[in-house]
Amino acid sequence: MASSGVNVLRYTALITGIGYGLYRQAAISTQERIAKTDREYHAKSDLIEKAKVEWIKKTTPREEIGVISNPDDPKFDLEAFLITQMGAK
């Protein structure tokens, strides 16, 4: 049979181990929760940035490039239209 001093050491070691395990598990859980929150935040901020870029693309007026090809438009230039059509072929 073990002496009472040895039993005190065993139970002290057991309780200390359980206490450290609980402390360590709480620390790991906290780190995982913080990492998850950071990932969610970055995912949302990336979506917001993409939405801003698309909104700017959508709302920015497009510049007319090339020649007006609508003959009913008052700014229609037949000569410029024919030159572009000849150059495209």
mmCIF file as gemmi writes it, N, C-alpha and C atoms, coordinates in Angstrom:
data_model
loop_
_atom_site.group_PDB
_atom_site.id
_atom_site.type_symbol
_atom_site.label_atom_id
_atom_site.label_alt_id
_atom_site.label_comp_id
_atom_site.label_asym_id
_atom_site.label_entity_id
_atom_site.label_seq_id
_atom_site.pdbx_PDB_ins_code
_atom_site.Cartn_x
_atom_site.Cartn_y
_atom_site.Cartn_z
_atom_site.occupancy
_atom_site.B_iso_or_equiv
_atom_site.pdbx_formal_charge
_atom_site.auth_seq_id
_atom_site.auth_asym_id
_atom_site.pdbx_PDB_model_num
ATOM 1 N N . MET Axp A 1 ? 0.83 -1.161 0 1 0 ? 1 A 1
ATOM 2 C CA . MET Axp A 1 ? 0 0 0 1 0 ? 1 A 1
ATOM 3 C C . MET Axp A 1 ? 0.885 1.238 0 1 0 ? 1 A 1
ATOM 4 N N . ALA Axp A 2 ? 0.483 2.229 -0.735 1 0 ? 2 A 1
ATOM 5 C CA . ALA Axp A 2 ? 1.283 3.441 -0.853 1 0 ? 2 A 1
ATOM 6 C C . ALA Axp A 2 ? 1.051 4.327 0.364 1 0 ? 2 A 1
ATOM 7 N N . SER Axp A 3 ? 2.061 5.057 0.668 1 0 ? 3 A 1
ATOM 8 C CA . SER Axp A 3 ? 1.942 5.949 1.825 1 0 ? 3 A 1
ATOM 9 C C . SER Axp A 3 ? 1.053 7.135 1.475 1 0 ? 3 A 1
ATOM 10 N N . SER Axp A 4 ? 0.604 7.814 2.494 1 0 ? 4 A 1
ATOM 11 C CA . SER Axp A 4 ? -0.309 8.942 2.263 1 0 ? 4 A 1
ATOM 12 C C . SER Axp A 4 ? 0.385 10.075 1.535 1 0 ? 4 A 1
ATOM 13 N N . GLY Axp A 5 ? 1.7 10.25 1.701 1 0 ? 5 A 1
ATOM 14 C CA . GLY Axp A 5 ? 2.436 11.297 0.99 1 0 ? 5 A 1
ATOM 15 C C . GLY Axp A 5 ? 2.456 11.054 -0.509 1 0 ? 5 A 1
ATOM 16 N N . VAL Axp A 6 ? 2.611 9.764 -0.892 1 0 ? 6 A 1
ATOM 17 C CA . VAL Axp A 6 ? 2.615 9.414 -2.317 1 0 ? 6 A 1
ATOM 18 C C . VAL Axp A 6 ? 1.218 9.638 -2.91 1 0 ? 6 A 1
ATOM 19 N N . ASN Axp A 7 ? 0.184 9.289 -2.163 1 0 ? 7 A 1
ATOM 20 C CA . ASN Axp A 7 ? -1.184 9.507 -2.659 1 0 ? 7 A 1
ATOM 21 C C . ASN Axp A 7 ? -1.476 10.993 -2.833 1 0 ? 7 A 1
ATOM 22 N N . VAL Axp A 8 ? -0.992 11.81 -1.931 1 0 ? 8 A 1
ATOM 23 C CA . VAL Axp A 8 ? -1.18 13.259 -2.054 1 0 ? 8 A 1
ATOM 24 C C . VAL Axp A 8 ? -0.502 13.75 -3.326 1 0 ? 8 A 1
ATOM 25 N N . LEU Axp A 9 ? 0.709 13.282 -3.599 1 0 ? 9 A 1
ATOM 26 C CA . LEU Axp A 9 ? 1.417 13.679 -4.83 1 0 ? 9 A 1
ATOM 27 C C . LEU Axp A 9 ? 0.671 13.218 -6.079 1 0 ? 9 A 1
ATOM 28 N N . ARG Axp A 10 ? 0.155 11.993 -6.049 1 0 ? 10 A 1
ATOM 29 C CA . ARG Axp A 10 ? -0.575 11.466 -7.213 1 0 ? 10 A 1
ATOM 30 C C . ARG Axp A 10 ? -1.814 12.319 -7.508 1 0 ? 10 A 1
ATOM 31 N N . TYR Axp A 11 ? -2.607 12.568 -6.473 1 0 ? 11 A 1
ATOM 32 C CA . TYR Axp A 11 ? -3.827 13.337 -6.684 1 0 ? 11 A 1
ATOM 33 C C . TYR Axp A 11 ? -3.537 14.794 -7.026 1 0 ? 11 A 1
ATOM 34 N N . THR Axp A 12 ? -2.469 15.34 -6.468 1 0 ? 12 A 1
ATOM 35 C CA . THR Axp A 12 ? -2.074 16.705 -6.81 1 0 ? 12 A 1
ATOM 36 C C . THR Axp A 12 ? -1.677 16.771 -8.281 1 0 ? 12 A 1
ATOM 37 N N . ALA Axp A 13 ? -0.912 15.781 -8.73 1 0 ? 13 A 1
ATOM 38 C CA . ALA Axp A 13 ? -0.515 15.732 -10.138 1 0 ? 13 A 1
ATOM 39 C C . ALA Axp A 13 ? -1.741 15.547 -11.034 1 0 ? 13 A 1
ATOM 40 N N . LEU Axp A 14 ? -2.669 14.69 -10.628 1 0 ? 14 A 1
ATOM 41 C CA . LEU Axp A 14 ? -3.883 14.459 -11.407 1 0 ? 14 A 1
ATOM 42 C C . LEU Axp A 14 ? -4.706 15.736 -11.518 1 0 ? 14 A 1
ATOM 43 N N . ILE Axp A 15 ? -4.934 16.418 -10.427 1 0 ? 15 A 1
ATOM 44 C CA . ILE Axp A 15 ? -5.746 17.64 -10.433 1 0 ? 15 A 1
ATOM 45 C C . ILE Axp A 15 ? -5.034 18.748 -11.205 1 0 ? 15 A 1
ATOM 46 N N . THR Axp A 16 ? -3.701 18.823 -11.045 1 0 ? 16 A 1
ATOM 47 C CA . THR Axp A 16 ? -2.943 19.823 -11.799 1 0 ? 16 A 1
ATOM 48 C C . THR Axp A 16 ? -3.046 19.547 -13.302 1 0 ? 16 A 1
ATOM 49 N N . GLY Axp A 17 ? -2.954 18.303 -13.708 1 0 ? 17 A 1
ATOM 50 C CA . GLY Axp A 17 ? -3.081 17.926 -15.12 1 0 ? 17 A 1
ATOM 51 C C . GLY Axp A 17 ? -4.448 18.244 -15.682 1 0 ? 17 A 1
ATOM 52 N N . ILE Axp A 18 ? -5.476 17.947 -14.916 1 0 ? 18 A 1
ATOM 53 C CA . ILE Axp A 18 ? -6.838 18.247 -15.364 1 0 ? 18 A 1
ATOM 54 C C . ILE Axp A 18 ? -7.03 19.759 -15.475 1 0 ? 18 A 1
ATOM 55 N N . GLY Axp A 19 ? -6.53 20.505 -14.5 1 0 ? 19 A 1
ATOM 56 C CA . GLY Axp A 19 ? -6.638 21.967 -14.539 1 0 ? 19 A 1
ATOM 57 C C . GLY Axp A 19 ? -5.906 22.555 -15.735 1 0 ? 19 A 1
ATOM 58 N N . TYR Axp A 20 ? -4.69 22.051 -16.004 1 0 ? 20 A 1
ATOM 59 C CA . TYR Axp A 20 ? -3.941 22.535 -17.166 1 0 ? 20 A 1
ATOM 60 C C . TYR Axp A 20 ? -4.65 22.163 -18.458 1 0 ? 20 A 1
ATOM 61 N N . GLY Axp A 21 ? -5.204 20.973 -18.528 1 0 ? 21 A 1
ATOM 62 C CA . GLY Axp A 21 ? -5.934 20.545 -19.733 1 0 ? 21 A 1
ATOM 63 C C . GLY Axp A 21 ? -7.13 21.44 -20.014 1 0 ? 21 A 1
ATOM 64 N N . LEU Axp A 22 ? -7.87 21.772 -18.961 1 0 ? 22 A 1
ATOM 65 C CA . LEU Axp A 22 ? -9.016 22.67 -19.142 1 0 ? 22 A 1
ATOM 66 C C . LEU Axp A 22 ? -8.567 24.055 -19.593 1 0 ? 22 A 1
ATOM 67 N N . TYR Axp A 23 ? -7.488 24.545 -18.985 1 0 ? 23 A 1
ATOM 68 C CA . TYR Axp A 23 ? -6.96 25.858 -19.363 1 0 ? 23 A 1
ATOM 69 C C . TYR Axp A 23 ? -6.495 25.857 -20.823 1 0 ? 23 A 1
ATOM 70 N N . ARG Axp A 24 ? -5.775 24.82 -21.217 1 0 ? 24 A 1
ATOM 71 C CA . ARG Axp A 24 ? -5.24 24.736 -22.583 1 0 ? 24 A 1
ATOM 72 C C . ARG Axp A 24 ? -6.369 24.615 -23.608 1 0 ? 24 A 1
ATOM 73 N N . GLN Axp A 25 ? -7.376 23.812 -23.288 1 0 ? 25 A 1
ATOM 74 C CA . GLN Axp A 25 ? -8.512 23.654 -24.197 1 0 ? 25 A 1
ATOM 75 C C . GLN Axp A 25 ? -9.252 24.975 -24.375 1 0 ? 25 A 1
ATOM 76 N N . ALA Axp A 26 ? -9.395 25.727 -23.298 1 0 ? 26 A 1
ATOM 77 C CA . ALA Axp A 26 ? -10.056 27.038 -23.396 1 0 ? 26 A 1
ATOM 78 C C . ALA Axp A 26 ? -9.238 27.983 -24.27 1 0 ? 26 A 1
ATOM 79 N N . ALA Axp A 27 ? -7.916 27.94 -24.135 1 0 ? 27 A 1
ATOM 80 C CA . ALA Axp A 27 ? -7.058 28.807 -24.947 1 0 ? 27 A 1
ATOM 81 C C . ALA Axp A 27 ? -7.151 28.43 -26.423 1 0 ? 27 A 1
ATOM 82 N N . ILE Axp A 28 ? -7.145 27.132 -26.717 1 0 ? 28 A 1
ATOM 83 C CA . ILE Axp A 28 ? -7.236 26.677 -28.118 1 0 ? 28 A 1
ATOM 84 C C . ILE Axp A 28 ? -8.595 27.064 -28.709 1 0 ? 28 A 1
ATOM 85 N N . SER Axp A 29 ? -9.655 26.876 -27.939 1 0 ? 29 A 1
ATOM 86 C CA . SER Axp A 29 ? -10.995 27.231 -28.428 1 0 ? 29 A 1
ATOM 87 C C . SER Axp A 29 ? -11.093 28.725 -28.722 1 0 ? 29 A 1
ATOM 88 N N . THR Axp A 30 ? -10.493 29.534 -27.867 1 0 ? 30 A 1
ATOM 89 C CA . THR Axp A 30 ? -10.509 30.981 -28.071 1 0 ? 30 A 1
ATOM 90 C C . THR Axp A 30 ? -9.759 31.359 -29.345 1 0 ? 30 A 1
ATOM 91 N N . GLN Axp A 31 ? -8.607 30.733 -29.566 1 0 ? 31 A 1
ATOM 92 C CA . GLN Axp A 31 ? -7.831 31.012 -30.777 1 0 ? 31 A 1
ATOM 93 C C . GLN Axp A 31 ? -8.605 30.614 -32.027 1 0 ? 31 A 1
ATOM 94 N N . GLU Axp A 32 ? -9.265 29.464 -31.983 1 0 ? 32 A 1
ATOM 95 C CA . GLU Axp A 32 ? -10.05 29.025 -33.136 1 0 ? 32 A 1
ATOM 96 C C . GLU Axp A 32 ? -11.223 29.967 -33.401 1 0 ? 32 A 1
ATOM 97 N N . ARG Axp A 33 ? -11.867 30.426 -32.34 1 0 ? 33 A 1
ATOM 98 C CA . ARG Axp A 33 ? -12.994 31.35 -32.495 1 0 ? 33 A 1
ATOM 99 C C . ARG Axp A 33 ? -12.533 32.67 -33.104 1 0 ? 33 A 1
ATOM 100 N N . ILE Axp A 34 ? -11.381 33.155 -32.649 1 0 ? 34 A 1
ATOM 101 C CA . ILE Axp A 34 ? -10.843 34.405 -33.195 1 0 ? 34 A 1
ATOM 102 C C . ILE Axp A 34 ? -10.462 34.219 -34.661 1 0 ? 34 A 1
ATOM 103 N N . ALA Axp A 35 ? -9.845 33.089 -34.988 1 0 ? 35 A 1
ATOM 104 C CA . ALA Axp A 35 ? -9.459 32.824 -36.381 1 0 ? 35 A 1
ATOM 105 C C . ALA Axp A 35 ? -10.696 32.725 -37.274 1 0 ? 35 A 1
ATOM 106 N N . LYS Axp A 36 ? -11.75 32.093 -36.778 1 0 ? 36 A 1
ATOM 107 C CA . LYS Axp A 36 ? -12.986 31.969 -37.555 1 0 ? 36 A 1
ATOM 108 C C . LYS Axp A 36 ? -13.604 33.345 -37.803 1 0 ? 36 A 1
ATOM 109 N N . THR Axp A 37 ? -13.608 34.173 -36.772 1 0 ? 37 A 1
ATOM 110 C CA . THR Axp A 37 ? -14.153 35.525 -36.909 1 0 ? 37 A 1
ATOM 111 C C . THR Axp A 37 ? -13.347 36.334 -37.917 1 0 ? 37 A 1
ATOM 112 N N . ASP Axp A 38 ? -12.014 36.194 -37.882 1 0 ? 38 A 1
ATOM 113 C CA . ASP Axp A 38 ? -11.161 36.901 -38.839 1 0 ? 38 A 1
ATOM 114 C C . ASP Axp A 38 ? -11.423 36.428 -40.268 1 0 ? 38 A 1
ATOM 115 N N . ARG Axp A 39 ? -11.57 35.114 -40.448 1 0 ? 39 A 1
ATOM 116 C CA . ARG Axp A 39 ? -11.849 34.588 -41.794 1 0 ? 39 A 1
ATOM 117 C C . ARG Axp A 39 ? -13.175 35.125 -42.316 1 0 ? 39 A 1
ATOM 118 N N . GLU Axp A 40 ? -14.203 35.14 -41.469 1 0 ? 40 A 1
ATOM 119 C CA . GLU Axp A 40 ? -15.504 35.66 -41.887 1 0 ? 40 A 1
ATOM 120 C C . GLU Axp A 40 ? -15.417 37.146 -42.23 1 0 ? 40 A 1
ATOM 121 N N . TYR Axp A 41 ? -14.683 37.898 -41.415 1 0 ? 41 A 1
ATOM 122 C CA . TYR Axp A 41 ? -14.533 39.329 -41.667 1 0 ? 41 A 1
ATOM 123 C C . TYR Axp A 41 ? -13.839 39.584 -42.997 1 0 ? 41 A 1
ATOM 124 N N . HIS Axp A 42 ? -12.757 38.846 -43.256 1 0 ? 42 A 1
ATOM 125 C CA . HIS Axp A 42 ? -12.027 39.044 -44.51 1 0 ? 42 A 1
ATOM 126 C C . HIS Axp A 42 ? -12.867 38.612 -45.711 1 0 ? 42 A 1
ATOM 127 N N . ALA Axp A 43 ? -13.643 37.551 -45.554 1 0 ? 43 A 1
ATOM 128 C CA . ALA Axp A 43 ? -14.506 37.122 -46.656 1 0 ? 43 A 1
ATOM 129 C C . ALA Axp A 43 ? -15.548 38.2 -46.965 1 0 ? 43 A 1
ATOM 130 N N . LYS Axp A 44 ? -16.137 38.778 -45.928 1 0 ? 44 A 1
ATOM 131 C CA . LYS Axp A 44 ? -17.134 39.825 -46.148 1 0 ? 44 A 1
ATOM 132 C C . LYS Axp A 44 ? -16.503 41.087 -46.72 1 0 ? 44 A 1
ATOM 133 N N . SER Axp A 45 ? -15.307 41.441 -46.241 1 0 ? 45 A 1
ATOM 134 C CA . SER Axp A 45 ? -14.661 42.648 -46.761 1 0 ? 45 A 1
ATOM 135 C C . SER Axp A 45 ? -14.259 42.451 -48.223 1 0 ? 45 A 1
ATOM 136 N N . ASP Axp A 46 ? -13.851 41.221 -48.597 1 0 ? 46 A 1
ATOM 137 C CA . ASP Axp A 46 ? -13.542 40.958 -50 1 0 ? 46 A 1
ATOM 138 C C . ASP Axp A 46 ? -14.795 41.1 -50.863 1 0 ? 46 A 1
ATOM 139 N N . LEU Axp A 47 ? -15.917 40.588 -50.366 1 0 ? 47 A 1
ATOM 140 C CA . LEU Axp A 47 ? -17.17 40.735 -51.115 1 0 ? 47 A 1
ATOM 141 C C . LEU Axp A 47 ? -17.569 42.195 -51.259 1 0 ? 47 A 1
ATOM 142 N N . ILE Axp A 48 ? -17.358 42.967 -50.211 1 0 ? 48 A 1
ATOM 143 C CA . ILE Axp A 48 ? -17.69 44.394 -50.261 1 0 ? 48 A 1
ATOM 144 C C . ILE Axp A 48 ? -16.808 45.101 -51.282 1 0 ? 48 A 1
ATOM 145 N N . GLU Axp A 49 ? -15.521 44.775 -51.298 1 0 ? 49 A 1
ATOM 146 C CA . GLU Axp A 49 ? -14.614 45.391 -52.272 1 0 ? 49 A 1
ATOM 147 C C . GLU Axp A 49 ? -15.003 45.02 -53.701 1 0 ? 49 A 1
ATOM 148 N N . LYS Axp A 50 ? -15.349 43.751 -53.927 1 0 ? 50 A 1
ATOM 149 C CA . LYS Axp A 50 ? -15.785 43.338 -55.261 1 0 ? 50 A 1
ATOM 150 C C . LYS Axp A 50 ? -17.064 44.063 -55.665 1 0 ? 50 A 1
ATOM 151 N N . ALA Axp A 51 ? -17.975 44.217 -54.712 1 0 ? 51 A 1
ATOM 152 C CA . ALA Axp A 51 ? -19.23 44.917 -55.005 1 0 ? 51 A 1
ATOM 153 C C . ALA Axp A 51 ? -18.971 46.379 -55.334 1 0 ? 51 A 1
ATOM 154 N N . LYS Axp A 52 ? -18.029 47.003 -54.629 1 0 ? 52 A 1
ATOM 155 C CA . LYS Axp A 52 ? -17.698 48.396 -54.924 1 0 ? 52 A 1
ATOM 156 C C . LYS Axp A 52 ? -17.134 48.535 -56.332 1 0 ? 52 A 1
ATOM 157 N N . VAL Axp A 53 ? -16.249 47.623 -56.706 1 0 ? 53 A 1
ATOM 158 C CA . VAL Axp A 53 ? -15.658 47.678 -58.046 1 0 ? 53 A 1
ATOM 159 C C . VAL Axp A 53 ? -16.742 47.487 -59.103 1 0 ? 53 A 1
ATOM 160 N N . GLU Axp A 54 ? -17.622 46.507 -58.898 1 0 ? 54 A 1
ATOM 161 C CA . GLU Axp A 54 ? -18.691 46.275 -59.87 1 0 ? 54 A 1
ATOM 162 C C . GLU Axp A 54 ? -19.653 47.456 -59.926 1 0 ? 54 A 1
ATOM 163 N N . TRP Axp A 55 ? -19.934 48.072 -58.786 1 0 ? 55 A 1
ATOM 164 C CA . TRP Axp A 55 ? -20.829 49.23 -58.772 1 0 ? 55 A 1
ATOM 165 C C . TRP Axp A 55 ? -20.208 50.377 -59.545 1 0 ? 55 A 1
ATOM 166 N N . ILE Axp A 56 ? -18.896 50.589 -59.363 1 0 ? 56 A 1
ATOM 167 C CA . ILE Axp A 56 ? -18.216 51.652 -60.103 1 0 ? 56 A 1
ATOM 168 C C . ILE Axp A 56 ? -18.261 51.366 -61.597 1 0 ? 56 A 1
ATOM 169 N N . LYS Axp A 57 ? -18.037 50.102 -61.974 1 0 ? 57 A 1
ATOM 170 C CA . LYS Axp A 57 ? -18.125 49.739 -63.393 1 0 ? 57 A 1
ATOM 171 C C . LYS Axp A 57 ? -19.526 49.989 -63.933 1 0 ? 57 A 1
ATOM 172 N N . LYS Axp A 58 ? -20.521 49.674 -63.121 1 0 ? 58 A 1
ATOM 173 C CA . LYS Axp A 58 ? -21.9 49.801 -63.57 1 0 ? 58 A 1
ATOM 174 C C . LYS Axp A 58 ? -22.333 51.257 -63.694 1 0 ? 58 A 1
ATOM 175 N N . THR Axp A 59 ? -21.9 52.11 -62.764 1 0 ? 59 A 1
ATOM 176 C CA . THR Axp A 59 ? -22.387 53.482 -62.751 1 0 ? 59 A 1
ATOM 177 C C . THR Axp A 59 ? -21.521 54.449 -63.54 1 0 ? 59 A 1
ATOM 178 N N . THR Axp A 60 ? -20.318 54.045 -63.901 1 0 ? 60 A 1
ATOM 179 C CA . THR Axp A 60 ? -19.458 54.929 -64.677 1 0 ? 60 A 1
ATOM 180 C C . THR Axp A 60 ? -19.972 54.991 -66.11 1 0 ? 60 A 1
ATOM 181 N N . PRO Axp A 61 ? -20.171 56.187 -66.63 1 0 ? 61 A 1
ATOM 182 C CA . PRO Axp A 61 ? -20.664 56.281 -68.011 1 0 ? 61 A 1
ATOM 183 C C . PRO Axp A 61 ? -19.595 55.788 -68.991 1 0 ? 61 A 1
ATOM 184 N N . ARG Axp A 62 ? -20.052 55.048 -69.942 1 0 ? 62 A 1
ATOM 185 C CA . ARG Axp A 62 ? -19.134 54.512 -70.947 1 0 ? 62 A 1
ATOM 186 C C . ARG Axp A 62 ? -18.854 55.577 -72.001 1 0 ? 62 A 1
ATOM 187 N N . GLU Axp A 63 ? -17.62 55.623 -72.406 1 0 ? 63 A 1
ATOM 188 C CA . GLU Axp A 63 ? -17.245 56.579 -73.446 1 0 ? 63 A 1
ATOM 189 C C . GLU Axp A 63 ? -17.463 55.933 -74.809 1 0 ? 63 A 1
ATOM 190 N N . GLU Axp A 64 ? -17.932 56.729 -75.726 1 0 ? 64 A 1
ATOM 191 C CA . GLU Axp A 64 ? -18.13 56.237 -77.083 1 0 ? 64 A 1
ATOM 192 C C . GLU Axp A 64 ? -16.777 56.024 -77.74 1 0 ? 64 A 1
ATOM 193 N N . ILE Axp A 65 ? -16.526 54.827 -78.165 1 0 ? 65 A 1
ATOM 194 C CA . ILE Axp A 65 ? -15.274 54.53 -78.856 1 0 ? 65 A 1
ATOM 195 C C . ILE Axp A 65 ? -15.632 54.196 -80.299 1 0 ? 65 A 1
ATOM 196 N N . GLY Axp A 66 ? -14.963 54.845 -81.195 1 0 ? 66 A 1
ATOM 197 C CA . GLY Axp A 66 ? -15.215 54.549 -82.594 1 0 ? 66 A 1
ATOM 198 C C . GLY Axp A 66 ? -16.194 55.524 -83.218 1 0 ? 66 A 1
ATOM 199 N N . VAL Axp A 67 ? -16.8 55.059 -84.266 1 0 ? 67 A 1
ATOM 200 C CA . VAL Axp A 67 ? -17.673 55.894 -85.084 1 0 ? 67 A 1
ATOM 201 C C . VAL Axp A 67 ? -19.12 55.532 -84.801 1 0 ? 67 A 1
ATOM 202 N N . ILE Axp A 68 ? -19.971 56.53 -84.872 1 0 ? 68 A 1
ATOM 203 C CA . ILE Axp A 68 ? -21.402 56.301 -84.677 1 0 ? 68 A 1
ATOM 204 C C . ILE Axp A 68 ? -21.931 55.613 -85.927 1 0 ? 68 A 1
ATOM 205 N N . SER Axp A 69 ? -22.567 54.454 -85.715 1 0 ? 69 A 1
ATOM 206 C CA . SER Axp A 69 ? -23.043 53.682 -86.869 1 0 ? 69 A 1
ATOM 207 C C . SER Axp A 69 ? -24.549 53.805 -87.082 1 0 ? 69 A 1
ATOM 208 N N . ASN Axp A 70 ? -25.213 54.613 -86.306 1 0 ? 70 A 1
ATOM 209 C CA . ASN Axp A 70 ? -26.648 54.813 -86.456 1 0 ? 70 A 1
ATOM 210 C C . ASN Axp A 70 ? -26.888 55.986 -87.412 1 0 ? 70 A 1
ATOM 211 N N . PRO Axp A 71 ? -27.45 55.723 -88.588 1 0 ? 71 A 1
ATOM 212 C CA . PRO Axp A 71 ? -27.648 56.807 -89.547 1 0 ? 71 A 1
ATOM 213 C C . PRO Axp A 71 ? -28.697 57.836 -89.099 1 0 ? 71 A 1
ATOM 214 N N . ASP Axp A 72 ? -29.532 57.483 -88.14 1 0 ? 72 A 1
ATOM 215 C CA . ASP Axp A 72 ? -30.539 58.432 -87.66 1 0 ? 72 A 1
ATOM 216 C C . ASP Axp A 72 ? -29.976 59.397 -86.619 1 0 ? 72 A 1
ATOM 217 N N . ASP Axp A 73 ? -28.762 59.14 -86.133 1 0 ? 73 A 1
ATOM 218 C CA . ASP Axp A 73 ? -28.119 60.006 -85.139 1 0 ? 73 A 1
ATOM 219 C C . ASP Axp A 73 ? -27.664 61.298 -85.823 1 0 ? 73 A 1
ATOM 220 N N . PRO Axp A 74 ? -27.93 62.448 -85.188 1 0 ? 74 A 1
ATOM 221 C CA . PRO Axp A 74 ? -27.522 63.707 -85.82 1 0 ? 74 A 1
ATOM 222 C C . PRO Axp A 74 ? -25.992 63.847 -85.935 1 0 ? 74 A 1
ATOM 223 N N . LYS Axp A 75 ? -25.242 63.115 -85.152 1 0 ? 75 A 1
ATOM 224 C CA . LYS Axp A 75 ? -23.784 63.193 -85.218 1 0 ? 75 A 1
ATOM 225 C C . LYS Axp A 75 ? -23.188 62.147 -86.156 1 0 ? 75 A 1
ATOM 226 N N . PHE Axp A 76 ? -24.016 61.455 -86.906 1 0 ? 76 A 1
ATOM 227 C CA . PHE Axp A 76 ? -23.55 60.408 -87.819 1 0 ? 76 A 1
ATOM 228 C C . PHE Axp A 76 ? -22.692 61.009 -88.928 1 0 ? 76 A 1
ATOM 229 N N . ASP Axp A 77 ? -21.505 60.404 -89.121 1 0 ? 77 A 1
ATOM 230 C CA . ASP Axp A 77 ? -20.579 60.866 -90.16 1 0 ? 77 A 1
ATOM 231 C C . ASP Axp A 77 ? -20.38 59.717 -91.132 1 0 ? 77 A 1
ATOM 232 N N . LEU Axp A 78 ? -20.947 59.868 -92.349 1 0 ? 78 A 1
ATOM 233 C CA . LEU Axp A 78 ? -20.905 58.798 -93.343 1 0 ? 78 A 1
ATOM 234 C C . LEU Axp A 78 ? -19.479 58.493 -93.763 1 0 ? 78 A 1
ATOM 235 N N . GLU Axp A 79 ? -18.67 59.503 -93.949 1 0 ? 79 A 1
ATOM 236 C CA . GLU Axp A 79 ? -17.294 59.292 -94.397 1 0 ? 79 A 1
ATOM 237 C C . GLU Axp A 79 ? -16.497 58.496 -93.36 1 0 ? 79 A 1
ATOM 238 N N . ALA Axp A 80 ? -16.6 58.874 -92.097 1 0 ? 80 A 1
ATOM 239 C CA . ALA Axp A 80 ? -15.875 58.159 -91.04 1 0 ? 80 A 1
ATOM 240 C C . ALA Axp A 80 ? -16.4 56.734 -90.909 1 0 ? 80 A 1
ATOM 241 N N . PHE Axp A 81 ? -17.706 56.564 -91.071 1 0 ? 81 A 1
ATOM 242 C CA . PHE Axp A 81 ? -18.289 55.232 -90.997 1 0 ? 81 A 1
ATOM 243 C C . PHE Axp A 81 ? -17.765 54.338 -92.111 1 0 ? 81 A 1
ATOM 244 N N . LEU Axp A 82 ? -17.723 54.864 -93.331 1 0 ? 82 A 1
ATOM 245 C CA . LEU Axp A 82 ? -17.245 54.065 -94.455 1 0 ? 82 A 1
ATOM 246 C C . LEU Axp A 82 ? -15.744 53.735 -94.32 1 0 ? 82 A 1
ATOM 247 N N . ILE Axp A 83 ? -14.955 54.654 -93.817 1 0 ? 83 A 1
ATOM 248 C CA . ILE Axp A 83 ? -13.524 54.406 -93.622 1 0 ? 83 A 1
ATOM 249 C C . ILE Axp A 83 ? -13.323 53.284 -92.593 1 0 ? 83 A 1
ATOM 250 N N . THR Axp A 84 ? -14.089 53.32 -91.523 1 0 ? 84 A 1
ATOM 251 C CA . THR Axp A 84 ? -13.953 52.252 -90.511 1 0 ? 84 A 1
ATOM 252 C C . THR Axp A 84 ? -14.417 50.924 -91.048 1 0 ? 84 A 1
ATOM 253 N N . GLN Axp A 85 ? -15.45 50.924 -91.863 1 0 ? 85 A 1
ATOM 254 C CA . GLN Axp A 85 ? -15.935 49.666 -92.421 1 0 ? 85 A 1
ATOM 255 C C . GLN Axp A 85 ? -14.934 49.094 -93.425 1 0 ? 85 A 1
ATOM 256 N N . MET Axp A 86 ? -14.282 49.913 -94.165 1 0 ? 86 A 1
ATOM 257 C CA . MET Axp A 86 ? -13.274 49.455 -95.122 1 0 ? 86 A 1
ATOM 258 C C . MET Axp A 86 ? -12.024 48.954 -94.383 1 0 ? 86 A 1
ATOM 259 N N . GLY Axp A 87 ? -11.689 49.612 -93.269 1 0 ? 87 A 1
ATOM 260 C CA . GLY Axp A 87 ? -10.519 49.212 -92.497 1 0 ? 87 A 1
ATOM 261 C C . GLY Axp A 87 ? -10.759 47.933 -91.714 1 0 ? 87 A 1
ATOM 262 N N . ALA Axp A 88 ? -11.996 47.636 -91.397 1 0 ? 88 A 1
ATOM 263 C CA . ALA Axp A 88 ? -12.315 46.426 -90.624 1 0 ? 88 A 1
ATOM 264 C C . ALA Axp A 88 ? -12.219 45.177 -91.481 1 0 ? 88 A 1
ATOM 265 N N . LYS Axp A 89 ? -12.346 45.312 -92.788 1 0 ? 89 A 1
ATOM 266 C CA . LYS Axp A 89 ? -12.314 44.135 -93.67 1 0 ? 89 A 1
ATOM 267 C C . LYS Axp A 89 ? -10.95 43.823 -94.133 1 0 ? 89 A 1
